[in-house]
Amino acid sequence: MLEAKLKIIDELHQYLSLVMNEHEVLEKFTFSSSDFKRKRKLHFDRVALFISKLCKRTLSVELDNFFSELNLETPCSSSAFTQQRKKLKSTFFQSWNELLLLSYNYHCSSEIKRFKDYRIVAVDGSNISLVNTPELHTYFGGQTNQQCFFVQAKTLYCYDVLNELVLAGYIAPYRTGELNIVYPLIKDFKKDMLLIYDRNFFNYKMMALHLWKDQESKFIIRAKEKNEIVKRFIESKKPSDIVEFFPTQSAREGLLKEGIKINLDKKIRIRLVRVELEKTIEVLATNLWDEPSSSFKELYNKRWGIETNINLQKNLLQLECFSGQSVETILQDFFATIFLANLHSILLKEAQLVLDKNSVNRKHPLKVNKNKSQGKLRSSLTQLFKAQDVQSVIEKLINYFIRDPVPVRKGRKNPRKIKNKQSKSKHKTFMNYKLAA
């Protein structure tokens, strides 16, 4: 497994070097053909690495530390970094993340977790708070209350819950609906994916787009209890049933936008499954025809992994504490956060295997402390891509990840407390304040 991780890091490093040294490739990720051509302290790979470290303190302090890690005595100024990052497109971090996932799938194929040959992929969105500047206000929009206007953006993730990897992330203006982000993506979902959605995604068009692909995509969507067909199913008290849905006029118009013309008598067959919970009944809509009804409670519960991922993005990785105040810097930080989260998840898997073996006879299983481990990865990222002995860096990281694990106490239930209804994140960007230490 260590050898596979070395190969992944090597391929990421080679790609970084390729982009920096091949002008035709570099131009795909810059705004001008002359960008990053002159020799400066912050050339392309250093800018990309520095942004990937997710710097949350004041820039001058972060730059001092970064140049010390590079063994360079004189750092550049905050202004110089700001000018250099304007040349870099956020699409580089999307491309780098795609390479990371491809490399992981190839070198670590034997350790990829599946449910009956399916990768369980949860899809969900979240809002993120931004600084209220004219540029961000114009691009992202937001919402208002009696006192002021809040600039916000809409994000959406496709998250492999068993392997804890963000397969794709999207950021859009606040008024963009989650459904409008997902609809164009369905055609690209792979046949080995089992997609799981909450009830916001329950409609005829959503289910039809999964069913009518050349290779049908399997899905589980929590149904809306107010739907008449779902109501009748609940009243029947059947554990499972095959029902028919007909399109509404809005569903017909929505499918027409996707290039699919149907009549109002075009029915789809969907399986409904009843899930009994402690205080309520959930109904799941699916096209898993042969799966036992008893499996669906645990399967749908896997969706909670994407909520955990959003919590990690916002709180542990401090997503909403951005390092800049332009649209492009927001996009850079967003995709760099996804890249680092995935790299962190891949590197800690070996440490988690060690903890699994060590906790066989313990009352509670152990897991890696993600708060400590992601902090250590961020501080070691420069070494990971610049050190001569990368294997030693990875081994030190794994040994650190194993230390101070946290117990997993299954079955705990705590009431949900929302102290700040405007934002559920602990960290936000402030116009005139950054931590210096």
One Martini backbone bead per residue (centre of mass of N, CA, C, O) as a GRO file, in nm:
protein
  437
    1MET     BB    1   0.056   0.063  -0.020
    2LEU     BB    2   0.295   0.258  -0.008
    3GLU     BB    3   0.369   0.232  -0.308
    4ALA     BB    4   0.106   0.354  -0.414
    5LYS     BB    5   0.140   0.634  -0.281
    6LEU     BB    6   0.401   0.705  -0.428
    7LYS     BB    7   0.280   0.699  -0.715
    8ILE     BB    8   0.073   0.920  -0.673
    9ILE     BB    9   0.269   1.149  -0.599
   10ASP     BB   10   0.441   1.128  -0.854
   11GLU     BB   11   0.213   1.199  -1.057
   12LEU     BB   12   0.147   1.475  -0.939
   13HIS     BB   13   0.434   1.591  -0.976
   14GLN     BB   14   0.456   1.551  -1.283
   15TYR     BB   15   0.216   1.730  -1.354
   16LEU     BB   16   0.326   1.990  -1.235
   17SER     BB   17   0.577   1.993  -1.422
   18LEU     BB   18   0.432   1.985  -1.693
   19VAL     BB   19   0.276   2.250  -1.668
   20MET     BB   20   0.529   2.433  -1.619
   21ASN     BB   21   0.707   2.332  -1.891
   22GLU     BB   22   0.447   2.328  -2.076
   23HIS     BB   23   0.306   2.574  -2.253
   24GLU     BB   24   0.044   2.444  -2.364
   25VAL     BB   25  -0.055   2.351  -2.083
   26LEU     BB   26  -0.035   2.615  -1.921
   27GLU     BB   27  -0.247   2.782  -2.094
   28LYS     BB   28  -0.502   2.627  -1.971
   29PHE     BB   29  -0.426   2.771  -1.662
   30THR     BB   30  -0.432   3.058  -1.797
   31PHE     BB   31  -0.499   3.402  -1.909
   32SER     BB   32  -0.203   3.408  -2.038
   33SER     BB   33   0.072   3.340  -2.242
   34SER     BB   34   0.275   3.507  -2.027
   35ASP     BB   35   0.227   3.339  -1.791
   36PHE     BB   36   0.490   3.211  -1.606
   37LYS     BB   37   0.767   3.289  -1.777
   38ARG     BB   38   0.901   3.425  -1.560
   39LYS     BB   39   1.142   3.453  -1.318
   40ARG     BB   40   1.028   3.372  -0.993
   41LYS     BB   41   0.950   3.297  -0.675
   42LEU     BB   42   0.643   3.254  -0.795
   43HIS     BB   43   0.583   2.998  -0.949
   44PHE     BB   44   0.357   2.779  -1.038
   45ASP     BB   45   0.404   2.545  -0.823
   46ARG     BB   46   0.403   2.735  -0.574
   47VAL     BB   47   0.121   2.848  -0.600
   48ALA     BB   48  -0.030   2.578  -0.595
   49LEU     BB   49   0.079   2.479  -0.320
   50PHE     BB   50  -0.005   2.718  -0.144
   51ILE     BB   51  -0.310   2.689  -0.193
   52SER     BB   52  -0.325   2.380  -0.099
   53LYS     BB   53  -0.266   2.457   0.213
   54LEU     BB   54  -0.482   2.642   0.323
   55CYS     BB   55  -0.457   2.946   0.405
   56LYS     BB   56  -0.571   3.112   0.726
   57ARG     BB   57  -0.370   3.312   0.767
   58THR     BB   58  -0.176   3.548   0.734
   59LEU     BB   59   0.006   3.579   0.452
   60SER     BB   60   0.289   3.659   0.559
   61VAL     BB   61   0.317   3.411   0.747
   62GLU     BB   62   0.272   3.188   0.536
   63LEU     BB   63   0.509   3.273   0.351
   64ASP     BB   64   0.737   3.238   0.550
   65ASN     BB   65   0.692   2.932   0.592
   66PHE     BB   66   0.711   2.840   0.298
   67PHE     BB   67   1.006   2.941   0.243
   68SER     BB   68   1.131   2.771   0.468
   69GLU     BB   69   1.051   2.493   0.340
   70LEU     BB   70   1.235   2.581   0.076
   71ASN     BB   71   1.505   2.720   0.177
   72LEU     BB   72   1.428   3.033   0.179
   73GLU     BB   73   1.500   3.342   0.305
   74THR     BB   74   1.324   3.520   0.097
   75PRO     BB   75   1.026   3.634   0.081
   76CYS     BB   76   0.742   3.726  -0.041
   77SER     BB   77   0.486   3.916  -0.091
   78SER     BB   78   0.152   3.949  -0.075
   79SER     BB   79   0.126   4.102  -0.341
   80ALA     BB   80   0.277   3.901  -0.521
   81PHE     BB   81   0.083   3.668  -0.479
   82THR     BB   82  -0.175   3.806  -0.576
   83GLN     BB   83  -0.070   3.849  -0.867
   84GLN     BB   84  -0.007   3.546  -0.934
   85ARG     BB   85  -0.295   3.415  -0.881
   86LYS     BB   86  -0.441   3.566  -1.121
   87LYS     BB   87  -0.311   3.360  -1.343
   88LEU     BB   88  -0.478   3.127  -1.208
   89LYS     BB   89  -0.676   2.866  -1.266
   90SER     BB   90  -0.908   2.661  -1.107
   91THR     BB   91  -0.890   2.411  -1.307
   92PHE     BB   92  -0.635   2.285  -1.199
   93PHE     BB   93  -0.761   2.154  -0.938
   94GLN     BB   94  -0.953   1.975  -1.091
   95SER     BB   95  -0.738   1.820  -1.253
   96TRP     BB   96  -0.572   1.718  -1.010
   97ASN     BB   97  -0.807   1.558  -0.884
   98GLU     BB   98  -0.860   1.367  -1.120
   99LEU     BB   99  -0.581   1.237  -1.108
  100LEU     BB  100  -0.599   1.132  -0.819
  101LEU     BB  101  -0.839   0.938  -0.873
  102LEU     BB  102  -0.715   0.774  -1.103
  103SER     BB  103  -0.466   0.679  -0.945
  104TYR     BB  104  -0.620   0.536  -0.720
  105ASN     BB  105  -0.786   0.336  -0.897
  106TYR     BB  106  -0.527   0.196  -1.009
  107HIS     BB  107  -0.332   0.143  -0.746
  108CYS     BB  108  -0.611   0.085  -0.540
  109SER     BB  109  -0.834  -0.126  -0.639
  110SER     BB  110  -0.834  -0.341  -0.395
  111GLU     BB  111  -0.940  -0.106  -0.168
  112ILE     BB  112  -1.210  -0.064  -0.288
  113LYS     BB  113  -1.522   0.006  -0.181
  114ARG     BB  114  -1.826  -0.199  -0.192
  115PHE     BB  115  -2.170  -0.263  -0.313
  116LYS     BB  116  -2.218  -0.494  -0.514
  117ASP     BB  117  -2.022  -0.330  -0.733
  118TYR     BB  118  -2.086  -0.060  -0.586
  119ARG     BB  119  -2.063   0.284  -0.566
  120ILE     BB  120  -2.142   0.494  -0.310
  121VAL     BB  121  -2.324   0.794  -0.409
  122ALA     BB  122  -2.357   1.100  -0.274
  123VAL     BB  123  -2.598   1.375  -0.317
  124ASP     BB  124  -2.522   1.721  -0.229
  125GLY     BB  125  -2.586   2.037  -0.073
  126SER     BB  126  -2.460   2.381  -0.006
  127ASN     BB  127  -2.400   2.666   0.178
  128ILE     BB  128  -2.188   2.959   0.141
  129SER     BB  129  -2.005   3.209   0.289
  130LEU     BB  130  -1.937   3.548   0.200
  131VAL     BB  131  -1.805   3.829   0.112
  132ASN     BB  132  -1.922   4.169   0.087
  133THR     BB  133  -1.867   4.227  -0.237
  134PRO     BB  134  -1.927   4.343  -0.544
  135GLU     BB  135  -1.822   4.097  -0.702
  136LEU     BB  136  -1.964   3.869  -0.535
  137HIS     BB  137  -2.248   3.982  -0.550
  138THR     BB  138  -2.278   3.971  -0.861
  139TYR     BB  139  -2.211   3.661  -0.901
  140PHE     BB  140  -2.364   3.506  -0.642
  141GLY     BB  141  -2.518   3.648  -0.440
  142GLY     BB  142  -2.819   3.600  -0.218
  143GLN     BB  143  -2.939   3.725   0.098
  144THR     BB  144  -3.196   3.881   0.302
  145ASN     BB  145  -3.273   4.106   0.563
  146GLN     BB  146  -3.345   4.366   0.777
  147GLN     BB  147  -3.025   4.454   0.782
  148CYS     BB  148  -2.892   4.266   0.541
  149PHE     BB  149  -2.655   4.127   0.310
  150PHE     BB  150  -2.588   3.791   0.194
  151VAL     BB  151  -2.320   3.629   0.067
  152GLN     BB  152  -2.367   3.342  -0.151
  153ALA     BB  153  -2.318   2.991  -0.221
  154LYS     BB  154  -2.343   2.703  -0.426
  155THR     BB  155  -2.304   2.362  -0.339
  156LEU     BB  156  -2.179   2.041  -0.481
  157TYR     BB  157  -2.170   1.679  -0.417
  158CYS     BB  158  -1.984   1.380  -0.506
  159TYR     BB  159  -1.988   1.104  -0.270
  160ASP     BB  160  -1.781   0.851  -0.155
  161VAL     BB  161  -1.868   0.693   0.136
  162LEU     BB  162  -1.671   0.441   0.161
  163ASN     BB  163  -1.396   0.618   0.056
  164GLU     BB  164  -1.394   0.925   0.113
  165LEU     BB  165  -1.472   1.078  -0.179
  166VAL     BB  166  -1.458   1.345  -0.403
  167LEU     BB  167  -1.562   1.320  -0.730
  168ALA     BB  168  -1.732   1.599  -0.717
  169GLY     BB  169  -1.743   1.963  -0.757
  170TYR     BB  170  -1.970   2.251  -0.702
  171ILE     BB  171  -2.003   2.603  -0.800
  172ALA     BB  172  -2.258   2.859  -0.745
  173PRO     BB  173  -2.494   3.051  -0.747
  174TYR     BB  174  -2.732   3.075  -0.508
  175ARG     BB  175  -2.996   3.050  -0.712
  176THR     BB  176  -2.902   2.773  -0.774
  177GLY     BB  177  -3.023   2.476  -0.814
  178GLU     BB  178  -2.953   2.156  -0.741
  179LEU     BB  179  -3.104   2.028  -0.979
  180ASN     BB  180  -2.960   2.204  -1.205
  181ILE     BB  181  -2.683   2.066  -1.148
  182VAL     BB  182  -2.756   1.755  -1.180
  183TYR     BB  183  -2.891   1.693  -1.453
  184PRO     BB  184  -2.623   1.712  -1.641
  185LEU     BB  185  -2.469   1.470  -1.479
  186ILE     BB  186  -2.617   1.194  -1.525
  187LYS     BB  187  -2.484   1.103  -1.800
  188ASP     BB  188  -2.188   1.059  -1.636
  189PHE     BB  189  -2.270   0.835  -1.477
  190LYS     BB  190  -2.175   0.540  -1.369
  191LYS     BB  191  -2.265   0.200  -1.364
  192ASP     BB  192  -2.111   0.161  -1.062
  193MET     BB  193  -2.333   0.350  -0.944
  194LEU     BB  194  -2.494   0.446  -0.631
  195LEU     BB  195  -2.742   0.674  -0.593
  196ILE     BB  196  -2.793   0.922  -0.327
  197TYR     BB  197  -3.092   1.090  -0.205
  198ASP     BB  198  -3.287   1.325  -0.110
  199ARG     BB  199  -3.612   1.471  -0.126
  200ASN     BB  200  -3.531   1.714  -0.314
  201PHE     BB  201  -3.492   1.487  -0.569
  202PHE     BB  202  -3.802   1.420  -0.592
  203ASN     BB  203  -3.882   1.328  -0.929
  204TYR     BB  204  -3.952   1.244  -1.244
  205LYS     BB  205  -3.703   1.351  -1.395
  206MET     BB  206  -3.487   1.224  -1.220
  207MET     BB  207  -3.569   0.925  -1.265
  208ALA     BB  208  -3.573   0.922  -1.577
  209LEU     BB  209  -3.269   0.992  -1.630
  210HIS     BB  210  -3.172   0.720  -1.505
  211LEU     BB  211  -3.347   0.515  -1.680
  212TRP     BB  212  -3.282   0.644  -1.993
  213LYS     BB  213  -3.022   0.545  -2.021
  214ASP     BB  214  -2.817   0.338  -2.179
  215GLN     BB  215  -2.712   0.302  -1.873
  216GLU     BB  216  -2.853   0.242  -1.600
  217SER     BB  217  -2.901   0.420  -1.304
  218LYS     BB  218  -2.866   0.372  -0.978
  219PHE     BB  219  -3.113   0.443  -0.710
  220ILE     BB  220  -3.180   0.652  -0.409
  221ILE     BB  221  -3.488   0.810  -0.300
  222ARG     BB  222  -3.643   1.017  -0.104
  223ALA     BB  223  -3.965   1.047  -0.046
  224LYS     BB  224  -4.257   1.228  -0.060
  225GLU     BB  225  -4.527   1.206   0.156
  226LYS     BB  226  -4.732   1.402  -0.016
  227ASN     BB  227  -4.752   1.207  -0.221
  228GLU     BB  228  -5.008   1.016  -0.335
  229ILE     BB  229  -4.859   0.748  -0.392
  230VAL     BB  230  -4.710   0.742  -0.120
  231LYS     BB  231  -4.955   0.746   0.063
  232ARG     BB  232  -5.077   0.476  -0.034
  233PHE     BB  233  -4.835   0.306   0.045
  234ILE     BB  234  -4.841   0.359   0.349
  235GLU     BB  235  -5.137   0.254   0.390
  236SER     BB  236  -5.069  -0.048   0.294
  237LYS     BB  237  -4.804  -0.163   0.459
  238LYS     BB  238  -4.593  -0.225   0.266
  239PRO     BB  239  -4.254  -0.294   0.218
  240SER     BB  240  -4.314  -0.333  -0.105
  241ASP     BB  241  -4.343  -0.167  -0.438
  242ILE     BB  242  -4.478  -0.132  -0.763
  243VAL     BB  243  -4.495   0.173  -0.939
  244GLU     BB  244  -4.659   0.454  -1.106
  245PHE     BB  245  -4.543   0.733  -1.299
  246PHE     BB  246  -4.648   1.056  -1.399
  247PRO     BB  247  -4.626   1.336  -1.571
  248THR     BB  248  -4.597   1.655  -1.555
  249GLN     BB  249  -4.579   1.947  -1.712
  250SER     BB  250  -4.303   2.029  -1.584
  251ALA     BB  251  -4.157   1.763  -1.653
  252ARG     BB  252  -4.191   1.785  -1.958
  253GLU     BB  253  -4.040   2.057  -1.986
  254GLY     BB  254  -3.775   1.963  -1.851
  255LEU     BB  255  -3.709   1.734  -2.061
  256LEU     BB  256  -3.699   1.920  -2.310
  257LYS     BB  257  -3.431   2.062  -2.217
  258GLU     BB  258  -3.282   1.764  -2.255
  259GLY     BB  259  -3.415   1.643  -2.535
  260ILE     BB  260  -3.699   1.521  -2.418
  261LYS     BB  261  -3.990   1.383  -2.564
  262ILE     BB  262  -4.315   1.376  -2.408
  263ASN     BB  263  -4.595   1.244  -2.275
  264LEU     BB  264  -4.838   1.231  -2.017
  265ASP     BB  265  -4.838   0.891  -2.055
  266LYS     BB  266  -4.542   0.858  -1.949
  267LYS     BB  267  -4.434   0.592  -1.777
  268ILE     BB  268  -4.289   0.488  -1.461
  269ARG     BB  269  -4.108   0.240  -1.286
  270ILE     BB  270  -4.120   0.206  -0.922
  271ARG     BB  271  -3.966   0.140  -0.620
  272LEU     BB  272  -4.107   0.101  -0.300
  273VAL     BB  273  -3.977   0.160   0.037
  274ARG     BB  274  -4.011   0.069   0.368
  275VAL     BB  275  -3.905   0.268   0.661
  276GLU     BB  276  -3.856   0.203   0.996
  277LEU     BB  277  -3.867   0.426   1.256
  278GLU     BB  278  -3.893   0.546   1.568
  279LYS     BB  279  -4.085   0.825   1.465
  280THR     BB  280  -4.098   0.718   1.158
  281ILE     BB  281  -4.159   0.716   0.799
  282GLU     BB  282  -3.986   0.594   0.521
  283VAL     BB  283  -3.956   0.652   0.162
  284LEU     BB  284  -3.813   0.466  -0.107
  285ALA     BB  285  -3.679   0.531  -0.425
  286THR     BB  286  -3.619   0.271  -0.680
  287ASN     BB  287  -3.407   0.039  -0.911
  288LEU     BB  288  -3.379  -0.196  -0.696
  289TRP     BB  289  -3.539  -0.487  -0.745
  290ASP     BB  290  -3.368  -0.731  -0.565
  291GLU     BB  291  -3.347  -0.594  -0.306
  292PRO     BB  292  -3.384  -0.619   0.008
  293SER     BB  293  -3.575  -0.433   0.221
  294SER     BB  294  -3.374  -0.456   0.474
  295SER     BB  295  -3.128  -0.284   0.332
  296PHE     BB  296  -3.224   0.026   0.309
  297LYS     BB  297  -3.163   0.158   0.576
  298GLU     BB  298  -2.851   0.132   0.561
  299LEU     BB  299  -2.810   0.255   0.283
  300TYR     BB  300  -2.933   0.540   0.340
  301ASN     BB  301  -2.746   0.600   0.587
  302LYS     BB  302  -2.487   0.652   0.411
  303ARG     BB  303  -2.555   0.950   0.336
  304TRP     BB  304  -2.424   1.087   0.590
  305GLY     BB  305  -2.135   1.118   0.476
  306ILE     BB  306  -2.185   1.394   0.329
  307GLU     BB  307  -2.230   1.558   0.586
  308THR     BB  308  -1.947   1.504   0.698
  309ASN     BB  309  -1.798   1.636   0.462
  310ILE     BB  310  -1.915   1.922   0.496
  311ASN     BB  311  -1.803   1.956   0.779
  312LEU     BB  312  -1.506   1.929   0.700
  313GLN     BB  313  -1.494   2.163   0.501
  314LYS     BB  314  -1.600   2.394   0.701
  315ASN     BB  315  -1.433   2.323   0.976
  316LEU     BB  316  -1.156   2.181   0.939
  317LEU     BB  317  -1.094   2.343   0.648
  318GLN     BB  318  -1.225   2.628   0.635
  319LEU     BB  319  -1.375   2.720   0.369
  320GLU     BB  320  -1.501   3.016   0.458
  321CYS     BB  321  -1.186   3.091   0.485
  322PHE     BB  322  -1.066   3.295   0.271
  323SER     BB  323  -0.772   3.412   0.073
  324GLY     BB  324  -0.993   3.584  -0.088
  325GLN     BB  325  -1.213   3.841  -0.291
  326SER     BB  326  -1.249   3.681  -0.550
  327VAL     BB  327  -1.380   3.466  -0.764
  328GLU     BB  328  -1.120   3.300  -0.829
  329THR     BB  329  -1.033   3.250  -0.530
  330ILE     BB  330  -1.281   3.091  -0.451
  331LEU     BB  331  -1.238   2.863  -0.658
  332GLN     BB  332  -0.960   2.779  -0.569
  333ASP     BB  333  -1.029   2.705  -0.273
  334PHE     BB  334  -1.248   2.497  -0.329
  335PHE     BB  335  -1.075   2.291  -0.507
  336ALA     BB  336  -0.838   2.265  -0.305
  337THR     BB  337  -1.006   2.139  -0.077
  338ILE     BB  338  -1.081   1.882  -0.227
  339PHE     BB  339  -0.799   1.784  -0.283
  340LEU     BB  340  -0.700   1.764   0.014
  341ALA     BB  341  -0.923   1.577   0.118
  342ASN     BB  342  -0.846   1.338  -0.070
  343LEU     BB  343  -0.551   1.307   0.010
  344HIS     BB  344  -0.610   1.254   0.307
  345SER     BB  345  -0.787   1.000   0.269
  346ILE     BB  346  -0.568   0.826   0.126
  347LEU     BB  347  -0.331   0.844   0.343
  348LEU     BB  348  -0.507   0.730   0.602
  349LYS     BB  349  -0.574   0.428   0.534
  350GLU     BB  350  -0.328   0.286   0.657
  351ALA     BB  351  -0.374   0.382   0.948
  352GLN     BB  352  -0.659   0.255   0.976
  353LEU     BB  353  -0.568  -0.041   0.954
  354VAL     BB  354  -0.403  -0.041   1.213
  355LEU     BB  355  -0.640   0.038   1.403
  356ASP     BB  356  -0.820  -0.206   1.339
  357LYS     BB  357  -0.621  -0.415   1.460
  358ASN     BB  358  -0.592  -0.275   1.752
  359SER     BB  359  -0.935  -0.288   1.801
  360VAL     BB  360  -1.051  -0.579   1.824
  361ASN     BB  361  -1.047  -0.590   2.170
  362ARG     BB  362  -1.223  -0.347   2.189
  363LYS     BB  363  -1.500  -0.174   2.267
  364HIS     BB  364  -1.390   0.049   2.068
  365PRO     BB  365  -1.332   0.164   1.784
  366LEU     BB  366  -1.086   0.315   1.577
  367LYS     BB  367  -0.987   0.650   1.464
  368VAL     BB  368  -0.879   0.897   1.294
  369ASN     BB  369  -0.773   1.217   1.361
  370LYS     BB  370  -0.869   1.461   1.143
  371ASN     BB  371  -0.776   1.723   1.265
  372LYS     BB  372  -0.475   1.647   1.298
  373SER     BB  373  -0.409   1.519   1.015
  374GLN     BB  374  -0.475   1.768   0.833
  375GLY     BB  375  -0.271   1.957   0.967
  376LYS     BB  376  -0.019   1.787   0.900
  377LEU     BB  377  -0.052   1.785   0.594
  378ARG     BB  378  -0.036   2.089   0.544
  379SER     BB  379   0.259   2.112   0.675
  380SER     BB  380   0.368   1.866   0.457
  381LEU     BB  381   0.321   1.936   0.152
  382THR     BB  382   0.591   2.043   0.055
  383GLN     BB  383   0.754   1.785   0.114
  384LEU     BB  384   0.584   1.588  -0.064
  385PHE     BB  385   0.687   1.767  -0.340
  386LYS     BB  386   1.017   1.839  -0.255
  387ALA     BB  387   1.137   1.599  -0.149
  388GLN     BB  388   1.356   1.337  -0.191
  389ASP     BB  389   1.215   1.165   0.056
  390VAL     BB  390   0.896   1.068   0.036
  391GLN     BB  391   0.869   0.812   0.205
  392SER     BB  392   0.942   0.943   0.476
  393VAL     BB  393   0.703   1.139   0.482
  394ILE     BB  394   0.476   0.926   0.476
  395GLU     BB  395   0.561   0.766   0.728
  396LYS     BB  396   0.531   1.004   0.925
  397LEU     BB  397   0.234   1.051   0.873
  398ILE     BB  398   0.127   0.773   0.957
  399ASN     BB  399   0.240   0.778   1.247
  400TYR     BB  400   0.075   1.029   1.323
  401PHE     BB  401  -0.214   0.922   1.262
  402ILE     BB  402  -0.204   0.693   1.488
  403ARG     BB  403  -0.207   0.901   1.683
  404ASP     BB  404  -0.461   0.984   1.876
  405PRO     BB  405  -0.721   0.838   1.866
  406VAL     BB  406  -1.072   0.780   1.815
  407PRO     BB  407  -1.364   0.674   1.928
  408VAL     BB  408  -1.638   0.458   1.826
  409ARG     BB  409  -1.973   0.540   1.918
  410LYS     BB  410  -2.227   0.358   1.869
  411GLY     BB  411  -2.566   0.487   1.880
  412ARG     BB  412  -2.554   0.779   1.910
  413LYS     BB  413  -2.776   1.049   2.043
  414ASN     BB  414  -2.808   1.391   1.947
  415PRO     BB  415  -2.921   1.686   1.967
  416ARG     BB  416  -2.979   1.940   1.753
  417LYS     BB  417  -2.759   2.231   1.735
  418ILE     BB  418  -2.838   2.572   1.638
  419LYS     BB  419  -2.684   2.873   1.694
  420ASN     BB  420  -2.643   2.961   1.377
  421LYS     BB  421  -2.866   3.018   1.118
  422GLN     BB  422  -2.687   3.158   0.896
  423SER     BB  423  -2.439   2.964   0.998
  424LYS     BB  424  -2.279   2.633   1.040
  425SER     BB  425  -2.009   2.766   1.065
  426LYS     BB  426  -1.706   2.846   1.244
  427HIS     BB  427  -1.590   2.978   0.972
  428LYS     BB  428  -1.488   3.307   0.852
  429THR     BB  429  -1.464   3.582   0.658
  430PHE     BB  430  -1.264   3.871   0.703
  431MET     BB  431  -1.164   4.177   0.595
  432ASN     BB  432  -0.955   4.264   0.872
  433TYR     BB  433  -0.894   3.942   0.956
  434LYS     BB  434  -0.610   3.740   1.070
  435LEU     BB  435  -0.430   3.505   1.174
  436ALA     BB  436  -0.081   3.490   1.302
  437ALA     BB  437  -0.095   3.184   1.484
   0.00000   0.00000   0.00000
